[in-house]
Amino acid sequence: MGADRLDEVLDATYDCLTRYGVRRTTMDDIASTMGVSRSAVYQYVRSKDDAFRQLAARLHDRALARARLAAAQDAPYAVRIRGVLAAKFDLVLDLSGPSPHTAGLLDQKARLFGEIRTAFTRNLRCLLVGLFAEAGTAAGTEPGRAADIAIALVTGLESVHGGRELLAPATGALLTGLLATAPPATDHSLAVEPCQ
């Protein structure tokens, strides 16, 4: 029951975020949106900042779960890598679409959300490094470098109008250049970061 109630608090927090933004939202707004007293909200979150941190964590955790699912599927490496990158891109689209206020949850420099965003990006990079290491990369490109390039591509597309339509052809072209054309030689000396 507690988890369901916390989800209601976070749903109300998201609703308030889209209407008022982080700064203007109050605990009274969250409580009013839920139709409960402010003290009832405090049973699940310590403060407005805590509510927004938990909301940001939930959204990033869901996107990371989609990325992990894409990485683990039984499909060619290019499809799996595209799935990981799409999870990152979809998170940004979800947060930048409904309101200008929601994009604040994506800011790596934001006091409340920066560490959540940084951990999310680090975990995505870890997934990609593993996939590139398994698939093999083009000569001269280490898996970590390939992962960084792929993340940079998606980050660039996130700010372009029509980026959704460009995602598939852009990642296709990028992966054509990054992935090895021959099956990778087994190189156990390659240090690949384990994903958590």
Backbone hydrogen bonds in HBPLUS format (Angstrom, degrees):
<---DONOR---> <-ACCEPTOR-->    atom                        ^
c    i                          cat <-CA-CA->   ^        H-A-AA   ^      H-
h    n   atom  resd res      DA  || num        DHA   H-A  angle D-A-AA Bond
n    s   type  num  typ     dist DA aas  dist angle  dist       angle   num
A0005-ARG N   A0001-MET O   3.05 MM   4  6.33 154.7  2.12 148.8 155.9     1
A0006-LEU N   A0002-GLY O   2.88 MM   4  6.15 153.5  1.95 147.9 155.7     2
A0007-ASP N   A0003-ALA O   2.90 MM   4  6.15 154.9  1.97 145.3 152.2     3
A0008-GLU N   A0004-ASP O   3.01 MM   4  6.37 147.0  2.12 140.7 149.6     4
A0009-VAL N   A0005-ARG O   2.96 MM   4  6.33 152.9  2.03 147.4 154.6     5
A0010-LEU N   A0006-LEU O   2.87 MM   4  6.18 161.4  1.90 155.1 159.9     6
A0011-ASP N   A0007-ASP O   2.79 MM   4  5.98 151.1  1.87 146.8 155.4     7
A0012-ALA N   A0008-GLU O   2.91 MM   4  6.10 157.6  1.96 146.4 152.3     8
A0013-THR N   A0009-VAL O   2.83 MM   4  6.08 149.1  1.92 144.2 153.9     9
A0014-TYR N   A0010-LEU O   2.90 MM   4  6.12 154.8  1.97 144.1 150.1    10
A0015-ASP N   A0011-ASP O   2.97 MM   4  6.26 157.7  2.02 145.8 151.9    11
A0016-CYS N   A0012-ALA O   2.90 MM   4  6.19 160.2  1.94 149.9 154.9    12
A0017-LEU N   A0013-THR O   2.82 MM   4  6.03 151.6  1.90 146.2 155.1    13
A0018-THR N   A0014-TYR O   2.98 MM   4  6.29 158.9  2.02 154.9 158.3    14
A0019-ARG N   A0015-ASP O   3.22 MM   4  6.49 142.7  2.37 140.1 150.0    15
A0019-ARG N   A0016-CYS O   3.15 MM   3  5.10 123.4  2.49  93.1 107.6    16
A0020-TYR N   A0016-CYS O   2.73 MM   4  5.73 174.2  1.73 163.2 165.1    17
A0021-GLY N   A0017-LEU O   2.94 MM   4  4.40 136.3  2.14 113.1 125.4    18
A0025-THR N   A0021-GLY O   3.24 MM   4  6.12 135.8  2.45 140.5 150.0    19
A0029-ASP N   A0026-THR O   3.07 MM   3  5.10 121.3  2.43  94.1 108.3    20
A0030-ILE N   A0026-THR O   3.17 MM   4  6.60 157.7  2.22 148.9 153.7    21
A0031-ALA N   A0027-MET O   2.93 MM   4  6.16 166.3  1.95 151.5 155.2    22
A0032-SER N   A0028-ASP O   2.80 MM   4  5.90 159.5  1.84 147.3 153.6    23
A0033-THR N   A0029-ASP O   2.90 MM   4  6.05 157.9  1.94 148.6 154.4    24
A0034-MET N   A0030-ILE O   3.09 MM   4  6.35 145.5  2.22 143.0 152.1    25
A0035-GLY N   A0031-ALA O   2.82 MM   4  5.97 127.2  2.10 140.0 155.8    26
A0036-VAL N   A0031-ALA O   2.98 MM   5  5.17 165.0  2.00 146.1 146.7    27
A0035-GLY N   A0032-SER O   3.07 MM   3  4.85 130.0  2.33  90.2 104.4    28
A0040-ALA N   A0037-SER O   3.07 MM   3  5.26 130.7  2.32  99.3 112.2    29
A0041-VAL N   A0038-ARG O   3.06 MM   3  5.22 123.9  2.38  99.9 113.8    30
A0042-TYR N   A0038-ARG O   3.14 MM   4  6.52 151.6  2.22 149.1 157.1    31
A0043-GLN N   A0040-ALA O   3.28 MM   3  5.43 154.2  2.35  99.7 107.4    32
A0044-TYR N   A0041-VAL O   2.96 MM   3  5.70 164.8  1.98 122.3 127.2    33
A0045-VAL N   A0041-VAL O   3.18 MM   4  6.43 146.4  2.30 148.3 158.1    34
A0051-ALA N   A0047-SER O   2.97 MM   4  6.28 154.4  2.04 146.5 153.4    35
A0052-PHE N   A0048-LYS O   2.98 MM   4  6.34 158.8  2.03 154.4 159.6    36
A0053-ARG N   A0049-ASP O   2.86 MM   4  6.09 155.1  1.92 148.7 156.3    37
A0054-GLN N   A0050-ASP O   2.87 MM   4  6.04 164.6  1.90 151.4 155.5    38
A0055-LEU N   A0051-ALA O   2.92 MM   4  6.10 150.0  2.01 142.7 151.6    39
A0056-ALA N   A0052-PHE O   2.90 MM   4  6.09 166.2  1.92 149.0 152.3    40
A0057-ALA N   A0053-ARG O   2.88 MM   4  6.10 159.5  1.92 149.8 155.9    41
A0058-ARG N   A0054-GLN O   2.90 MM   4  6.07 157.2  1.95 144.6 150.6    42
A0059-LEU N   A0055-LEU O   3.04 MM   4  6.32 166.3  2.06 157.5 159.9    43
A0060-HIS N   A0056-ALA O   2.98 MM   4  6.15 163.6  2.01 151.5 156.3    44
A0061-ASP N   A0057-ALA O   2.78 MM   4  5.85 154.9  1.84 149.7 157.3    45
A0062-ARG N   A0058-ARG O   2.98 MM   4  6.17 155.7  2.04 148.4 154.3    46
A0063-ALA N   A0059-LEU O   3.15 MM   4  6.38 156.3  2.20 142.2 148.4    47
A0064-LEU N   A0060-HIS O   2.88 MM   4  6.09 155.3  1.95 147.0 154.2    48
A0065-ALA N   A0061-ASP O   2.89 MM   4  6.11 150.1  1.98 144.7 152.7    49
A0066-ARG N   A0062-ARG O   3.08 MM   4  6.40 152.2  2.16 143.7 150.5    50
A0067-ALA N   A0063-ALA O   2.96 MM   4  6.28 151.0  2.04 144.8 153.3    51
A0068-ARG N   A0064-LEU O   2.86 MM   4  6.13 159.4  1.91 151.8 156.9    52
A0069-LEU N   A0065-ALA O   2.98 MM   4  6.14 154.7  2.04 144.6 151.6    53
A0070-ALA N   A0066-ARG O   2.97 MM   4  6.20 155.5  2.03 144.6 151.1    54
A0071-ALA N   A0067-ALA O   2.91 MM   4  6.17 156.1  1.96 149.7 156.3    55
A0072-ALA N   A0068-ARG O   3.04 MM   4  6.16 141.6  2.19 142.1 151.5    56
A0079-VAL N   A0076-PRO O   3.07 MM   3  5.45 122.2  2.42 106.9 120.4    57
A0080-ARG N   A0076-PRO O   3.08 MM   4  6.43 159.3  2.13 153.7 160.1    58
A0081-ILE N   A0077-TYR O   2.82 MM   4  6.03 166.0  1.84 160.3 163.4    59
A0082-ARG N   A0078-ALA O   2.97 MM   4  6.07 159.9  2.01 142.3 148.4    60
A0083-GLY N   A0079-VAL O   2.96 MM   4  6.16 147.3  2.07 141.8 150.7    61
A0084-VAL N   A0080-ARG O   3.07 MM   4  6.44 150.7  2.16 147.5 154.4    62
A0085-LEU N   A0081-ILE O   3.00 MM   4  6.29 167.1  2.01 156.3 159.4    63
A0086-ALA N   A0082-ARG O   2.79 MM   4  5.94 148.7  1.88 145.2 154.7    64
A0087-ALA N   A0083-GLY O   3.08 MM   4  6.28 145.4  2.20 140.6 148.5    65
A0088-LYS N   A0084-VAL O   3.40 MM   4  6.82 151.1  2.49 144.6 151.0    66
A0089-PHE N   A0085-LEU O   3.01 MM   4  6.28 165.6  2.03 150.7 154.9    67
A0090-ASP N   A0086-ALA O   2.73 MM   4  5.83 163.9  1.76 153.7 157.8    68
A0091-LEU N   A0087-ALA O   3.18 MM   4  6.27 152.6  2.26 137.8 144.2    69
A0092-VAL N   A0088-LYS O   3.27 MM   4  6.62 159.8  2.31 149.1 153.5    70
A0093-LEU N   A0089-PHE O   2.94 MM   4  6.28 160.1  1.98 152.4 158.5    71
A0094-ASP N   A0090-ASP O   2.78 MM   4  5.94 162.9  1.81 152.7 157.4    72
A0095-LEU N   A0091-LEU O   3.02 MM   4  6.23 149.5  2.12 144.9 152.9    73
A0096-SER N   A0092-VAL O   2.82 MM   4  5.88 134.1  2.04 147.1 159.4    74
A0097-GLY N   A0093-LEU O   3.06 MM   4  5.77 131.8  2.30 144.9 151.3    75
A0102-THR N   A0099-SER O   3.33 MM   3  5.66 143.3  2.48 106.1 114.0    76
A0104-GLY N   A0101-HIS O   3.35 MM   3  6.05 161.1  2.39 115.3 120.1    77
A0105-LEU N   A0102-THR O   3.08 MM   3  5.94 165.9  2.10 125.8 128.8    78
A0106-LEU N   A0103-ALA O   2.93 MM   3  5.52 164.1  1.96 119.9 124.7    79
A0107-ASP N   A0104-GLY O   3.35 MM   3  5.46 165.5  2.37 106.7 110.9    80
A0110-ALA N   A0107-ASP O   3.20 MM   3  5.27 158.0  2.25 102.2 108.9    81
A0114-GLY N   A0110-ALA O   2.84 MM   4  4.89 147.3  1.95 141.3 143.4    82
A0116-ILE N   A0113-PHE O   3.07 MM   3  5.31 122.1  2.42 104.9 119.8    83
A0117-ARG N   A0113-PHE O   3.01 MM   4  6.26 165.2  2.03 164.1 168.3    84
A0118-THR N   A0114-GLY O   2.88 MM   4  6.06 160.9  1.92 152.5 158.4    85
A0119-ALA N   A0115-GLU O   2.98 MM   4  6.03 160.4  2.02 140.1 145.2    86
A0120-PHE N   A0116-ILE O   2.98 MM   4  6.15 155.0  2.04 145.6 152.9    87
A0121-THR N   A0117-ARG O   2.97 MM   4  6.22 165.0  1.99 152.9 155.9    88
A0122-ARG N   A0118-THR O   2.92 MM   4  6.12 157.7  1.97 148.3 155.0    89
A0123-ASN N   A0119-ALA O   2.91 MM   4  6.12 157.1  1.97 148.7 154.3    90
A0124-LEU N   A0120-PHE O   2.93 MM   4  6.22 157.1  1.99 151.3 157.9    91
A0125-ARG N   A0121-THR O   2.90 MM   4  6.07 161.4  1.93 149.2 154.5    92
A0126-CYS N   A0122-ARG O   2.98 MM   4  6.20 151.8  2.06 142.6 150.4    93
A0127-LEU N   A0123-ASN O   3.03 MM   4  6.34 157.5  2.08 148.2 153.1    94
A0128-LEU N   A0124-LEU O   2.95 MM   4  6.25 163.1  1.98 154.3 158.9    95
A0129-VAL N   A0125-ARG O   2.79 MM   4  6.01 161.0  1.82 155.7 160.9    96
A0130-GLY N   A0126-CYS O   3.08 MM   4  6.27 164.0  2.11 148.7 152.5    97
A0131-LEU N   A0127-LEU O   3.00 MM   4  6.31 157.0  2.05 147.8 154.3    98
A0132-PHE N   A0128-LEU O   2.80 MM   4  6.02 168.4  1.81 159.7 162.6    99
A0133-ALA N   A0129-VAL O   2.84 MM   4  5.95 152.4  1.92 147.6 155.8   100
A0134-GLU N   A0130-GLY O   2.99 MM   4  6.19 156.3  2.05 146.1 152.0   101
A0135-ALA N   A0131-LEU O   2.87 MM   4  6.01 162.5  1.91 151.4 156.7   102
A0136-GLY N   A0132-PHE O   2.84 MM   4  5.60 147.0  1.95 139.3 147.8   103
A0180-ALA N   A0136-GLY O   2.94 MM  44  5.19 168.9  1.95 118.9 118.1   104
A0138-ALA N   A0178-LEU O   2.70 MM  40  5.28 153.2  1.77 137.2 139.7   105
A0141-THR N   A0138-ALA O   3.04 MM   3  5.73 152.9  2.11 148.7 147.9   106
A0145-ARG N   A0142-GLU O   3.07 MM   3  5.25 117.0  2.48 102.8 117.8   107
A0146-ALA N   A0142-GLU O   2.94 MM   4  6.24 157.5  1.99 156.8 164.1   108
A0147-ALA N   A0143-PRO O   2.93 MM   4  6.13 155.8  1.99 146.8 152.9   109
A0148-ASP N   A0144-GLY O   2.99 MM   4  6.24 157.7  2.04 145.1 151.0   110
A0149-ILE N   A0145-ARG O   2.95 MM   4  6.20 156.2  2.01 148.9 155.1   111
A0150-ALA N   A0146-ALA O   2.97 MM   4  6.20 160.4  2.01 149.4 154.6   112
A0151-ILE N   A0147-ALA O   2.95 MM   4  6.18 162.3  1.98 153.8 158.3   113
A0152-ALA N   A0148-ASP O   2.94 MM   4  6.09 155.7  2.00 144.0 151.2   114
A0153-LEU N   A0149-ILE O   2.95 MM   4  6.22 150.7  2.04 147.3 155.0   115
A0154-VAL N   A0150-ALA O   3.18 MM   4  6.51 165.2  2.20 151.0 153.1   116
A0155-THR N   A0151-ILE O   2.88 MM   4  6.08 160.1  1.92 152.0 158.3   117
A0156-GLY N   A0152-ALA O   2.96 MM   4  6.13 153.3  2.03 145.1 151.6   118
A0157-LEU N   A0153-LEU O   2.98 MM   4  6.32 153.5  2.06 148.2 155.8   119
A0158-GLU N   A0154-VAL O   2.96 MM   4  6.15 136.7  2.15 146.4 157.6   120
A0159-SER N   A0156-GLY O   3.32 MM   3  5.87 153.6  2.40 109.8 116.0   121
A0160-VAL N   A0157-LEU O   3.18 MM   3  5.16 165.4  2.20 106.2 110.6   122
A0163-GLY N   A0160-VAL O   3.00 MM   3  5.15 135.2  2.20 139.6 132.2   123
A0165-GLU N   A0162-GLY O   3.10 MM   3  5.59 125.0  2.42 110.2 121.9   124
A0166-LEU N   A0162-GLY O   3.29 MM   4  6.62 140.8  2.46 142.8 153.8   125
A0166-LEU N   A0163-GLY O   3.06 MM   3  4.94 125.4  2.37  92.8 107.8   126
A0167-LEU N   A0163-GLY O   2.95 MM   4  6.03 126.1  2.24 147.2 160.5   127
A0170-ALA N   A0166-LEU O   2.89 MM   4  5.78 158.1  1.94 156.1 163.4   128
A0171-THR N   A0167-LEU O   2.92 MM   4  5.94 166.2  1.94 152.0 156.1   129
A0172-GLY N   A0168-ALA O   2.90 MM   4  5.95 152.9  1.98 146.3 154.8   130
A0173-ALA N   A0169-PRO O   2.96 MM   4  6.10 162.6  1.99 145.8 149.5   131
A0174-LEU N   A0170-ALA O   2.94 MM   4  6.11 161.0  1.98 147.0 153.0   132
A0175-LEU N   A0171-THR O   2.83 MM   4  5.89 165.9  1.85 149.5 153.3   133
A0176-THR N   A0172-GLY O   3.04 MM   4  6.18 143.4  2.18 141.4 151.0   134
A0177-GLY N   A0174-LEU O   3.06 MM   3  5.35 127.4  2.35 101.2 114.2   135
A0178-LEU N   A0174-LEU O   2.94 MM   4  6.21 141.6  2.09 144.2 156.4   136
A0179-LEU N   A0175-LEU O   2.93 MM   4  5.54 168.3  1.94 142.8 145.7   137
A0190-LEU N   A0187-ASP O   3.27 MM   3  5.86 166.5  2.29 114.3 118.3   138
